[in-house]
Amino acid sequence: MKKIIGGVKFIMVGHHALHGFSDQKPLYLLEEGDGVFTVSSLHNPPIYKLNKNLEIFFCFILYDMNYIQK
């Protein structure tokens, strides 16, 4: 699903919950470029960058999942 936030085009690719402690929030990629973004009521426009690219984002997610299981 495509969405324009703050004049920038994004593609919603799923949802995430940081460390499983918060409500799920949408997960976006730039339509033209790299970077993983989510929404925040603390930012204007209400979006911020989680990681510089999708590969690194999922490396951290897998690390967290492994750490939590131990």
PyMOL commands that set and color helices and strands:
alter all, ss='L'
color gray80, all
select helices_A, chain A and resi 18-20+54-69
alter helices_A, ss='H'
color red, helices_A
select strands_A, chain A and resi 2-5+8-16+25-30+36-39+47-51
alter strands_A, ss='S'
color yellow, strands_A
deselect
rebuild
show_as cartoon
